[in-house]
């Protein structure tokens, strides 16, 4: 009898431990702690007066409120200073009163608010992008304009950048401040983290003695640790590494379809495989409804979703850029979004009247056309601005602002290779600098469509308030492309043929990519 009870206790204990979430590795936990630490901000630097381990009496004003689809709510980080987590929220916003406010590491703003400084900028240039799976593809560009090709580079620039309140000319000061925060931390500063010890002890548990690191090495270690955390952000996958959390993934599985590429298969070949299945397969099995906690619809895949999938993968041409299974090709395409926004401000057809400099002309007017850096803080970046009524030139041309930038030499070769891939060009060895510049005009990185229900508003400028509005924008852009009215239109837009009566099914299919990511 005692042996039986002992055996049952062992089984019960195993079942409990099996049902619990596995704890993240220490380096991931530490990266998350650094991601949430708001002491790296300019406002903390400016007001802490040597009190490194005490929260400031007043939070940053930009964190007072948060705009959501259901209206204005108190910001979940109200009372704090700017951190990486300020614009890349996840479960901070979830509560019993706001159960749907769980984000896929973005926020609900078209352009996020940033601390006010002497440059008068009040918002980021672009929408806060979903971070989940964004850093998992090595060698692929990051940010809407491909400014970075590694999470480490992105993090190092962000910690000393304008989003954290630092002006370009303050980069060296910001770098010094990061080191001082790390070296003066005693573990008592309130951060939403399970790691309560000082950074010195946190890193020591990883075998790293920060007291023996140079300032540069310590900053590099911080950036790399945050990058490790970002690389841990992934949607649900099974033991074979296939996506498994969305109704779409379950639909493929129950119908015996491959959920990912074979080792020697290109994205285009896998896409063609799925298209062939849609054309010839009959007697589909569907996935019944099950509740989603963080979305306004159930998880399901039925006749309507299948109809949307067929449009998405075939005549809609959506999958040409949003390639499965990631539903992004991580490349750049001009879908006319900047032009549509500019014409909203200045009137239809205004964007096409703008004059763009060629490569040589841009070089001769660097201050006017290139974005500011620590080396050249007074450069203006004319075509990296939100359009406004009193300036007919200001607009956002995306990757055009990065290709050939003299202060961004480290990304140029990789960016050229990616632009060539984006153009679907078999050989870009004959391309001139002007060819790259011309193709990059108005082009932005393609984002994943997974868990769109947590990432509104959409597009780089937040013009798509909901999925129906995004579909309407693409419908308009495809007609403009075929009529020759869309500047530098991606060729796939001309081949896109979808009608308003397709929108309901397309929305349903996109909803089948949602899962309860938290």
C-alpha positions in Angstrom: 0.0 0.0 0.0 2.8 2.4 0.9 4.6 1.6 -2.4 1.4 2.4 -4.3 0.9 5.7 -2.5 4.6 6.6 -3.2 4.2 5.8 -6.8 1.0 7.8 -7.1 2.7 10.7 -5.4 5.6 10.5 -7.9 3.2 10.5 -10.8 1.2 13.4 -9.4 4.4 15.4 -8.8 5.5 14.7 -12.4 2.1 15.9 -13.7 2.4 19.1 -11.8 5.9 19.9 -13.0 5.0 19.0 -16.6 2.1 21.4 -16.6 4.3 24.3 -15.3 6.0 26.7 -17.7 9.7 26.2 -18.0 11.7 29.0 -16.5 13.6 31.1 -19.1 17.4 30.6 -19.1 19.3 33.1 -16.9 20.7 35.2 -19.9 17.1 35.6 -21.3 15.8 36.7 -17.9 18.7 39.2 -17.6 18.0 40.5 -21.1 14.4 41.0 -20.2 15.4 42.9 -17.0 17.6 45.2 -19.0 14.9 45.6 -21.6 12.5 46.9 -18.9 15.0 49.0 -17.0 14.1 52.7 -17.5 17.3 54.2 -16.0 19.0 54.2 -19.4 16.8 57.1 -20.5 17.9 60.7 -20.8 15.2 61.8 -18.3 16.7 59.5 -15.6 20.2 60.8 -16.4 18.9 64.4 -16.1 17.1 64.0 -12.8 18.6 61.2 -10.7 21.2 63.4 -9.1 23.4 60.4 -8.2 20.5 58.4 -6.7 21.0 55.4 -9.0 18.7 53.0 -7.2 15.7 55.2 -6.5 12.8 55.8 -8.9 12.3 59.5 -9.9 9.4 61.2 -8.2 7.7 61.9 -11.5 7.3 59.7 -14.6 7.9 60.8 -18.1 4.9 62.8 -19.4 4.7 60.6 -22.6 3.9 57.6 -20.4 0.7 59.2 -18.9 -1.8 57.6 -21.3 -2.0 55.0 -24.0 -4.2 55.2 -27.1 -6.0 51.9 -27.7 -8.7 50.7 -30.1 -11.2 51.1 -27.3 -10.1 54.6 -26.3 -7.5 56.2 -24.0 -6.4 54.3 -21.0 -3.7 55.0 -18.4 -0.3 53.8 -19.7 0.7 50.5 -18.1 4.1 52.0 -17.4 2.8 55.3 -16.0 5.1 56.8 -13.4 8.2 55.4 -15.1 10.8 56.7 -17.5 11.3 55.5 -21.1 12.6 52.0 -21.6 12.7 49.5 -24.4 9.4 48.1 -23.0 7.7 51.5 -23.3 7.0 51.0 -27.0 7.3 47.2 -27.1 4.6 46.1 -24.6 3.5 42.6 -23.9 1.7 41.5 -20.7 2.2 44.8 -18.8 -1.2 46.0 -20.1 -3.2 42.9 -19.3 -5.6 43.1 -16.3 -9.0 42.0 -15.3 -10.4 45.3 -16.5 -8.5 45.3 -19.9 -8.2 41.6 -20.7 -7.6 42.2 -24.4 -4.6 44.5 -23.9 -1.8 42.1 -24.5 0.6 43.1 -27.2 3.1 41.3 -29.4 5.9 43.7 -28.4 4.5 46.8 -30.0 2.0 49.5 -28.8 -1.3 50.8 -30.2 0.0 54.1 -31.5 0.5 55.0 -35.2 3.8 56.7 -34.2 4.9 56.3 -30.6 5.4 59.4 -28.4 9.0 60.2 -27.5 10.4 62.6 -24.8 10.4 66.2 -25.7 13.8 67.7 -26.5 15.2 70.7 -28.3 14.8 69.2 -31.7 11.0 69.5 -31.2 10.3 65.9 -32.2 7.4 64.5 -30.4 6.8 61.2 -32.1 8.8 58.4 -33.6 8.9 58.4 -37.4 7.3 55.0 -37.8 5.0 52.6 -36.2 6.3 50.4 -33.4 7.0 47.1 -35.1 6.1 43.7 -33.7 9.3 42.2 -32.4 8.2 38.5 -32.2 10.3 36.4 -34.6 11.9 39.6 -36.0 15.4 38.7 -34.9 15.3 35.0 -35.5 16.5 35.2 -39.1 20.2 35.8 -39.1 21.4 38.2 -41.7 18.0 39.7 -42.3 17.4 43.5 -42.0 15.8 45.0 -38.9 13.6 48.1 -38.5 11.3 49.4 -41.2 14.2 50.7 -43.3 16.9 48.1 -42.7 19.1 50.3 -40.6 20.4 47.3 -38.7 21.2 43.7 -39.5 21.6 42.4 -35.9 19.7 42.7 -32.7 22.9 43.7 -30.9 23.5 46.7 -33.3 19.8 47.7 -33.0 19.9 47.6 -29.2 23.1 49.5 -28.9 21.7 52.3 -31.1 18.4 52.4 -29.3 19.8 52.8 -25.8 21.6 55.9 -26.9 19.0 57.1 -29.4 16.2 59.5 -29.8 13.5 57.1 -28.6 15.2 57.1 -25.2 15.3 60.9 -25.2 18.9 61.3 -26.3 19.9 63.8 -29.1 22.4 62.6 -31.7 25.1 64.9 -30.3 24.7 63.3 -26.8 25.7 59.8 -27.9 29.0 59.7 -25.9 27.2 61.0 -22.8 24.5 58.4 -23.2 27.1 55.6 -23.5 28.8 56.8 -20.3 25.5 56.9 -18.6 24.7 53.2 -19.4 27.9 52.1 -17.8 27.2 54.2 -14.7 23.8 52.7 -14.3 25.3 49.1 -14.5 28.2 49.8 -12.1 26.2 51.7 -9.5 23.2 49.3 -9.4 22.7 47.6 -6.0 19.7 45.5 -6.9 17.1 47.6 -5.1 15.8 49.6 -8.1 12.2 48.5 -8.8 12.1 46.5 -12.1 9.5 44.0 -13.1 11.9 41.1 -13.0 12.5 37.8 -11.0 16.2 38.8 -10.8 16.4 40.9 -7.7 20.2 41.1 -7.2 22.5 43.7 -8.6 23.7 43.6 -12.2 27.1 42.8 -10.9 25.7 39.6 -9.3 23.4 38.9 -12.2 26.2 38.9 -14.7 28.5 37.0 -12.2 26.0 34.1 -12.3 26.7 34.0 -16.1 30.4 33.9 -15.4 31.0 37.5 -16.3 32.7 39.9 -13.9 31.6 43.4 -15.0 34.1 45.1 -12.8 36.8 43.6 -15.0 35.2 44.7 -18.3 36.1 47.9 -20.1 33.2 50.4 -20.6 32.9 49.4 -24.2 32.9 45.7 -23.4 30.2 46.2 -20.8 28.0 48.1 -23.2 28.5 45.4 -25.8 27.6 42.8 -23.2 24.4 44.7 -22.3 23.3 44.9 -25.9 24.1 41.3 -26.6 22.1 40.2 -23.5 19.1 42.2 -24.6 19.5 40.7 -28.0 19.4 37.2 -26.5 16.1 38.1 -24.9 14.7 39.4 -28.2 15.8 36.2 -29.9 13.7 34.2 -27.4 10.5 35.9 -28.6 8.8 33.3 -30.8 5.3 32.1 -31.5 4.3 28.6 -30.4 6.1 25.7 -32.1 6.0 21.9 -31.9 8.9 19.6 -31.2 9.9 19.7 -34.9 10.1 23.5 -34.9 6.9 24.1 -36.9 4.5 26.8 -36.0 1.6 25.2 -34.0 -0.4 27.9 -32.1 -2.7 29.4 -34.8 -5.8 27.8 -36.4 -4.0 28.1 -39.8 -1.2 25.8 -38.5 -3.7 23.3 -37.1 -5.6 23.4 -40.5 -2.4 22.4 -42.3 -1.7 19.7 -39.9 -5.1 18.0 -39.9 -5.0 18.1 -43.7 -1.6 16.5 -43.9 0.1 19.5 -45.4 3.6 20.5 -44.7 3.9 23.4 -42.2 7.4 24.5 -43.3 10.0 24.2 -45.9 12.2 21.2 -46.5 15.9 21.7 -46.0 16.7 22.3 -49.7 13.5 24.1 -50.6 13.3 27.8 -51.3 10.5 30.0 -50.0 9.1 30.3 -53.5 9.0 26.5 -53.9 7.2 26.0 -50.6 4.7 28.7 -51.6 4.1 26.9 -54.9 3.6 23.6 -53.1 0.8 25.3 -51.0 -0.7 26.8 -54.1 -0.8 23.4 -55.8 -2.5 21.9 -52.8 -5.1 24.7 -52.9 -5.8 24.1 -56.6 -6.1 20.3 -56.5 -7.0 19.1 -53.0 -10.6 18.2 -52.2 -12.5 17.1 -49.1 -10.8 19.6 -46.7 -10.9 19.0 -42.9 -11.7 22.1 -40.9 -10.7 23.3 -37.4 -13.6 24.1 -35.1 -13.9 27.2 -32.9 -12.0 27.5 -29.7 -11.8 30.7 -27.5 -8.9 33.1 -27.7 -8.2 35.2 -24.6 -6.5 38.1 -26.2 -8.4 38.6 -29.4 -11.9 39.7 -30.3 -12.7 36.4 -32.2 -12.4 32.7 -31.7 -9.6 30.5 -33.2 -11.1 28.6 -36.1 -10.5 27.6 -39.7 -13.6 26.9 -41.8 -15.0 27.5 -45.3 -14.6 31.3 -45.1 -11.0 31.1 -44.0 -10.2 28.7 -46.8 -11.8 31.0 -49.3 -9.6 33.8 -47.9 -6.5 31.6 -48.0 -7.1 30.8 -51.7 -7.3 34.6 -52.5 -4.3 35.4 -50.3 -2.1 32.7 -52.0 -3.2 33.1 -55.6 -4.8 36.1 -57.4 -4.4 38.4 -54.3 -0.6 38.0 -54.5 -0.4 38.7 -50.8 1.8 35.6 -50.2 4.4 36.8 -52.7 5.8 39.1 -50.0 4.1 37.6 -46.9 5.6 34.2 -47.5 4.6 31.2 -45.3 5.3 30.0 -42.8 6.7 33.2 -41.3 4.3 35.3 -43.4 7.1 37.7 -44.3 10.0 37.5 -46.7 12.0 40.0 -44.4 12.6 42.0 -47.6 11.7 45.5 -48.8 8.7 46.5 -51.0 7.1 49.7 -52.0 3.3 49.2 -51.7 2.5 52.9 -52.0 1.9 53.6 -48.3 4.1 56.7 -48.1 2.6 58.1 -51.3 -1.0 57.5 -50.1 -0.2 59.3 -46.8 1.5 62.2 -48.6 -1.5 62.6 -50.9 -3.8 62.6 -48.0 -2.0 65.7 -46.7 -1.3 67.5 -50.0 -4.0 66.2 -52.4 -4.2 63.4 -54.9 -1.2 63.2 -57.3 1.0 65.5 -55.2 3.5 62.8 -54.3 4.2 62.0 -58.0 5.2 65.7 -58.5 8.1 65.5 -56.0 11.6 65.7 -57.3 14.1 63.1 -56.1 17.9 63.6 -56.2 20.0 61.0 -57.9 23.0 59.4 -56.1 25.4 62.2 -57.1 23.0 65.0 -56.3 22.2 63.5 -52.9 26.0 63.3 -52.1 26.4 67.0 -52.9 23.6 67.9 -50.4 24.3 65.5 -47.6 23.0 67.8 -44.9 19.6 68.1 -46.6 19.0 64.5 -47.5 20.8 62.2 -45.0 19.5 61.5 -41.5 21.3 62.9 -38.5 23.9 60.8 -36.6 26.3 61.3 -33.7 29.0 62.2 -36.3 26.7 64.6 -38.1 23.9 65.6 -35.7 22.7 68.5 -37.8 21.9 66.6 -40.9 18.2 67.0 -41.7 16.9 63.9 -43.3 14.3 65.6 -45.5 12.9 62.4 -46.8 12.7 60.7 -43.4 9.9 62.9 -42.0 6.2 62.6 -41.5 4.5 64.7 -44.2 2.9 67.9 -42.9 0.9 70.6 -44.7 3.5 73.5 -44.4 6.3 71.5 -46.0 5.8 70.2 -49.5 9.1 68.2 -49.5 8.8 66.3 -46.2 7.9 62.7 -46.6 9.2 59.2 -45.7 11.1 57.2 -48.4 12.0 54.3 -46.1 15.2 52.4 -47.0 16.1 55.2 -49.5 17.4 57.0 -46.4 19.8 54.2 -45.4 21.2 52.9 -48.7 24.4 54.9 -49.4 24.3 56.7 -46.0 28.0 57.6 -45.4 27.7 57.1 -41.6 26.1 53.6 -42.0 28.9 51.8 -43.8 28.5 48.6 -41.8 25.2 47.7 -43.4 25.7 48.7 -47.0 26.8 45.5 -48.6 24.2 43.4 -46.8 21.5 46.0 -47.6 22.4 45.9 -51.3 22.2 42.1 -51.3 18.8 42.3 -49.6 17.5 45.0 -52.0 18.6 42.8 -54.9 16.7 39.9 -53.4 13.7 42.1 -52.8 13.7 43.1 -56.4 13.6 39.5 -57.4 16.6 40.3 -59.7 18.7 37.3 -60.8 21.9 39.3 -61.0 22.5 42.8 -59.5 26.2 42.9 -60.4 25.3 45.3 -63.2 23.3 47.6 -60.9 24.6 51.2 -60.5 24.2 53.2 -57.3 21.3 55.0 -59.0 19.6 51.6 -59.6 19.7 50.8 -55.9 18.5 54.3 -55.0 15.7 54.1 -57.5 14.4 50.7 -56.3 14.6 51.7 -52.6 12.4 54.8 -53.0 9.4 54.3 -50.7 10.3 50.7 -49.9 9.8 49.3 -46.4 10.4 46.0 -44.7 7.6 43.4 -44.9 6.3 42.5 -41.4 4.9 39.2 -40.3 1.1 38.8 -40.4 1.1 36.4 -37.5 -1.0 37.6 -34.5 -2.2 40.7 -36.3 -5.0 40.9 -33.7 -2.4 42.2 -31.2 -0.5 44.6 -33.5 -2.9 47.3 -34.7 -2.5 49.9 -36.2 -0.8 48.6 -39.3 1.8 49.7 -41.8 4.9 51.7 -41.1 2.9 54.9 -40.5 -0.2 53.3 -38.8 -2.5 54.3 -41.6 -4.2 51.0 -41.4 -6.4 51.4 -38.3 -7.9 47.9 -38.8 -7.6 45.1 -41.3 -10.4 46.3 -43.5 -8.7 49.6 -44.0 -5.4 47.9 -44.9 -7.2 45.9 -47.5 -8.8 49.0 -48.9 -5.4 50.7 -49.2 -4.0 47.7 -51.1 -7.0 47.6 -53.3 -6.4 51.3 -54.2 -2.6 50.9 -54.5 -3.0 48.0 -57.0 -5.3 50.0 -59.2 -2.8 52.9 -59.1 0.0 50.6 -59.9 -1.7 49.2 -63.0 -2.6 52.7 -64.1 1.0 53.9 -63.8 0.1 56.3 -61.0 2.1 54.7 -58.2 5.7 55.8 -58.0 8.2 52.9 -57.9 5.3 50.4 -57.4 6.3 46.8 -56.5 5.6 44.6 -59.5 3.4 42.3 -57.4 0.9 45.2 -56.9 0.2 45.2 -60.7 -0.6 41.5 -60.5 -2.8 41.8 -57.4 -6.4 41.2 -58.2 -8.8 41.3 -55.3 -12.2 42.8 -55.0 -14.1 44.3 -52.1 -16.2 41.2 -51.9 -13.0 39.3 -51.0 -12.4 41.4 -47.9 -14.5 39.4 -45.5 -12.8 36.1 -46.3 -9.3 37.7 -46.3 -10.0 39.1 -42.8 -11.1 35.7 -41.6 -8.0 34.1 -43.0 -5.7 36.7 -41.4 -7.6 36.0 -38.1 -6.7 32.4 -38.4 -3.0 33.4 -37.9 -3.8 34.8 -34.5 -2.8 33.0 -31.3 -2.7 33.9 -27.6 0.8 35.2 -27.6 1.8 36.5 -24.1 
